[in-house]
Amino acid sequence: MSDKLNFRPESLTILENYRLLVLEGPDAVAFIQAQSMNDVKALKDSQWHWNGLLNPKGRLIALFALVRIRADLLYLIFPDFPAEKIHMHLQRFIFRSKVKIRVDTETVFAAEMNPASTSELPRDFISGDIENGLALDFSSGSLSRRLWLLPRLTALDLSSDGNTQCLWRDADIEHGLPRLDENQSELWTPQMLSLDRLHAFSLKKGCYPGQEIVARTHYLGQAKRHTRLIRGQQLEAGAAVFRSGEKVGELICTDSNRNIGLAMLQSINDGDPLQCGENEVKHLQALTGLQRPN
């Protein structure tokens, strides 16, 4: 269900920190369904959603966008995380499954901010085709943008622009999408990262590694920390956040100007004064609209 979609090379900027893992074979859907935290079987061909892998303790190994090209071909798209590490992780569970996993190094990722034309498809469906280029709609109600996956030969004339890369990352963070690198793997549960906001995990799909922890946390109401958007100055990932001298959380990631970030916080009230480093910070509501499916 992908429509034809042309792009203007001058409107695209290469994104350096994206990686692609490809799952191919008749058991591709069943295999990743058993390993990941979202319901892959609920996706239709050409549809995508947010997903992730958990360890047995329910801690997130990596967050990714999962695209179902068709029943025997899936793309796992990782921002800030080495696909090679996930390849090694998943390879251990193949056993007799008819699926092949490979790291794709020939696909180039590119950002298109405020595209001149828009797809007629719903936002959780891809546009284009794998031969000429695929586009994932990363738009929300307040922002229009596309993530392109292009063959390397098609992308030869594209350039990398630091400003656009910063704008892209900043938009992710403002919409509550945590940008986590390899060093932050297996630290937090999906509820701590507020990934329900992105519809990134399922409570109904059945067993997967960490599922019992996720379900228990949800149904017993045991999530004591959640990720909130904060605004301040000179923010730095890993810094502690305090309320009246008491540590109530830590900063996970920041935007390019270090003025906005996502922080994991204990339960706080809207008017509570917070401090990070030497500066006062305020917590905000993250923008909505980046969740898929809608």
Secondary structure, 3 states (H helix, E strand, C coil): CCCCCCCCHHHEEECCCEEEEEEECCCHHHHHHHHECCCHHHCCCCEEEEEEEECCCCCEEEEEEEEEEECCEEEEEEECCCHHHHHHHHHCCCCCCCCEEEEECCEEEEEEECCCCCCCCCCCECEEECCCEEEEECCECCECEEEEEEECCCCCCCECCHHHHHHHHHHHHHCCCCCCCHHHCCCCCCCCCCHHHHCCCCCCCCCCCCHHHHHHHHHCCCCCEEEEEEECCCCCCCCEEEECCEEEEEEEEECCCCCEEEEEEECCCCCCCEEECCEEEEEECCCCCCCCCC
